Amino acid sequence: DIFQYIAYYLKEEDLFELSCVSRVYYSLTKNEYIWKRKCIEDFNISSNIATSKTIWKTTYISLKNPKIYAWTGDIFDKPISIPETEERQRQVSQSSQVRFFNGKGIVDIAITVHYIYGLDRSGRLWIQGSKRDTSGNWESVHVPWILKQIRFKSLSACKNCCIGLARDGKVWCWRDHNGLDNIKRVYGFSAQVIQVIARYGSCFLLTDRGEIWLTAESEGDPSGMEPIFSIPKDNERTKLTAKFVMQPRDTIVQLVGLNTSNYRQIDEFFLLPGSIAPLEFDGLLYEDDEVDRFNMFEDRILAPQTDLDSPTIPPYFPITHLKHFSGPFNRSIQGDHQHFAVFTDHGEILFGNINAKEDTVPLRHPCFENNLKNLKLMESVKCIILAWKMILLIKLSFTIKLLVTSLYDKQSDDLVIQGGSRFVSITCGRDRVIGLAHDGTIWYCCDDMPKRRVKRILDKVIQIVIDDKYPYVLTQGGSIWFVPEPNFSHDQEPEPELIFDGNNSDTIVQLVALRNRMLALTRSGRVFFMDIHNHQSFAHSPDDFVTELIHYSGPTKRSIWGGFGEFAVCTDQGKLMFGNIYTRADTMPTCNPCLENQFMCKMFFGGKCYGALTKEGGLITWQKSDFCMFPESVQNSETLHYANWFKGKNVVSLAMYSRQCLVLAADKE
């Protein structure tokens, strides 16, 4: 309204004084939209940096003087080094403030194996070594003169590769494993860059024309770019024929990919029939326009069952209903590699893994129970809202990208790609990129091969996921399509293959990618695993490949989170159940009473360590032990670390890589 428009231009001090005039003005100045715009404009931050949509005012105050803390989730593999004497005394290092960043107005953070990066509100990049000497002092870094002069708009980092988008539109990239001397400017693209993405060994650029550019590594020069992705003006529509119908009472609405390890390519999916308010798009958040019509259905979660006792992985996996992960309330799922999580809009969190069976009881942690106000708050930390039709985040293979990425304000919706189309999302696998255009077309590219448009799917595409190698498409009707690799020697468009036909009575509403497996949550509360490694066999007999995790499913509302092969299912009653990609249909979920009733708004899976942000801006962390998030022998409060680390602080952002943890926090005022 008119007051919001005027209040946006008022200074912070004037807004606080105005709030003291009367209750009416106090209520008006509390509007989160005002503080959200001020956070984006005054501090040049991405709009997903807040832990939820209801703390923008707190975030604005916190960003005045934020601090960075770092620690390792398991110091036996010390990416952030500590003295050996400390290593013998404890298994998990305590958080240590990186005082180098104090007073610099840091609003965004990134971390690689060797360096910690901080981006201040003016766009200046500050760099600190990630190692400490025997005295506990952080390693100093010689920052090249060129990096001191550049003012960055956004930064992306992955392992040893970094790429930054400067405010003047130039793009710079470097690899920091041998120092910071090899900094190169990226050239060759013909349009304005709006996003940069770093991944293992290469970088991606997205332009305002809808083009995606990839660093030309084949020439040995990461600064050269080659266009690999663009949308032409014409759009071919091709009608596809369904090959089979499965689960007539269920409709898949979300998938989560899981796999057993980095070397065993076992594809499984978790399926979620049904739909809820937010749908996760491989790191992106989408708000469904028809939310109300899904609230009456029960969420169910299914998963494929694997015979881990056999010397070889069987070619077929029966469908199993994860009853204890499913339920009637709205829920969502997340996961990667072997674990997944199911979340309900009542704050319940259910954890499981690929071993989950039909009667498996979800793992629950009391610190996480009753911490979820609704799914939108849960998703807002990591995911980006797609209502503005902008590509803002990409999920990388074998890595959960938890860094804050660039998010542009609503005006970015006016950036129209050449030909009248623009991308809604992009998804990246090991060596391929899949893009979903705003007009519904799908585009495929593998390494430096020419782009290929996929034949049109008539049903509305709501999510695209990649299990490191093969892409899969989820439609609004709950159908799953397999996209084959194009024949790049011909101009023929690859034709998607329908491998799972959905039904509107129960729809999959959330997916979590767990390496080569998928975790899916249905609107009726059911949690599913799906293995689609053999696509033809799956399409012919899907019942042999999908397993429902019974003990992770249930009638109450729930949502799922996951990463690096592990997952969690959270119900709206405060239950938290953990699992991994070895979870079977009858696997009982792992629970930890210490994680009950913590009012959690987001959970992070870092591979070797884990973190959760609470609604109040607090942080809870724990480490991985013996390939299990919460072993039965270690289910006590001592496994959690949160009591004193960030007490009295508001955690703004969290970054994790393997065992490295980085937090951007500020004192509460």
Stockholm file with secondary structure:
# STOCKHOLM 1.0

chainA/1-669         DIFQYIAYYLKEEDLFELSCVSRVYYSLTKNEYIWKRKCIEDFNISSNIATSKTIWKTTYISLKNPKIYAWTGDIFDKPISIPETEERQRQVSQSSQVRFFNGKGIVDIAITVHYIYGLDRSGRLWIQGSKRDTSGNWESVHVPWILKQIRFKSLSACKNCCIGLARDGKVWCWRDHNGLDNIKRVYGFSAQVIQVIARYGSCFLLTDRGEIWLTAESEGDPSGMEPIFSIPKDNERTKLTAKFVMQPRDTIVQLVGLNTSNYRQIDEFFLLPGSIAPLEFDGLLYEDDEVDRFNMFEDRILAPQTDLDSPTIPPYFPITHLKHFSGPFNRSIQGDHQHFAVFTDHGEILFGNINAKEDTVPLRHPCFENNLKNLKLMESVKCIILAWKMILLIKLSFTIKLLVTSLYDKQSDDLVIQGGSRFVSITCGRDRVIGLAHDGTIWYCCDDMPKRRVKRILDKVIQIVIDDKYPYVLTQGGSIWFVPEPNFSHDQEPEPELIFDGNNSDTIVQLVALRNRMLALTRSGRVFFMDIHNHQSFAHSPDDFVTELIHYSGPTKRSIWGGFGEFAVCTDQGKLMFGNIYTRADTMPTCNPCLENQFMCKMFFGGKCYGALTKEGGLITWQKSDFCMFPESVQNSETLHYANWFKGKNVVSLAMYSRQCLVLAADKE
#=GR chainA/1-669 SS CHHHHHHHTSCHHHHHHHHTTCHHHHHHHTCHHHHHHHHHHHHCCCTTCSSSTTCHHHHHHHTTSEEEEEEESCTTSCSSCCCHHHHHHCSSCCCEECGGGTTSCEEEEEECSSEEEEEETTSCEEEEESCBCTTSCBCCCCCCHHHHHCCEEEEEEETTEEEEEETTSCEEEEECTTCSCCEEEEBCCCSCEEEEEEETTEEEEEETTSCEEEECGGGTCTTBEEEEECCCSCCCCCCCCCCCCCCTTCBEEEEEEECSCSSCCCCEEEEEESCCSEEECSSEEEECSCCGGGTTSCBCBEEECCCTTSSSCCSCCCEEEBEETCBSSCEEEEEETTEEEEEETTSCEEEEEEECBTTCCCBCCGGGTTCCSCHHHHHTTTSEECTTCCCCCCCBTTBCCCSCCCCCCGGGGGCCCTTTCCEEEEEECSSEEEEEETTSCEEEEETTSCCEEECCCSSCEEEEEECSSCEEEEETTSCEEECCCCCTTSCCCCCCEEEECCCTTSBEEEEEEETTEEEEEETTSBEEEECCSSHHHHHHCGGGTEEECEETCCSSCEEEEEETTEEEEEETTSCEEEEEEEECBTCCCBCCGGGTTCCEEEEEECSSEEEEEETTSCEEEEECBTTBSSCGGGCSGGGCBCTTTSTTEEEEEEEEETTEEEEEEEECC
#=GC SS_cons         CHHHHHHHTSCHHHHHHHHTTCHHHHHHHTCHHHHHHHHHHHHCCCTTCSSSTTCHHHHHHHTTSEEEEEEESCTTSCSSCCCHHHHHHCSSCCCEECGGGTTSCEEEEEECSSEEEEEETTSCEEEEESCBCTTSCBCCCCCCHHHHHCCEEEEEEETTEEEEEETTSCEEEEECTTCSCCEEEEBCCCSCEEEEEEETTEEEEEETTSCEEEECGGGTCTTBEEEEECCCSCCCCCCCCCCCCCCTTCBEEEEEEECSCSSCCCCEEEEEESCCSEEECSSEEEECSCCGGGTTSCBCBEEECCCTTSSSCCSCCCEEEBEETCBSSCEEEEEETTEEEEEETTSCEEEEEEECBTTCCCBCCGGGTTCCSCHHHHHTTTSEECTTCCCCCCCBTTBCCCSCCCCCCGGGGGCCCTTTCCEEEEEECSSEEEEEETTSCEEEEETTSCCEEECCCSSCEEEEEECSSCEEEEETTSCEEECCCCCTTSCCCCCCEEEECCCTTSBEEEEEEETTEEEEEETTSBEEEECCSSHHHHHHCGGGTEEECEETCCSSCEEEEEETTEEEEEETTSCEEEEEEEECBTCCCBCCGGGTTCCEEEEEECSSEEEEEETTSCEEEEECBTTBSSCGGGCSGGGCBCTTTSTTEEEEEEEEETTEEEEEEEECC
//
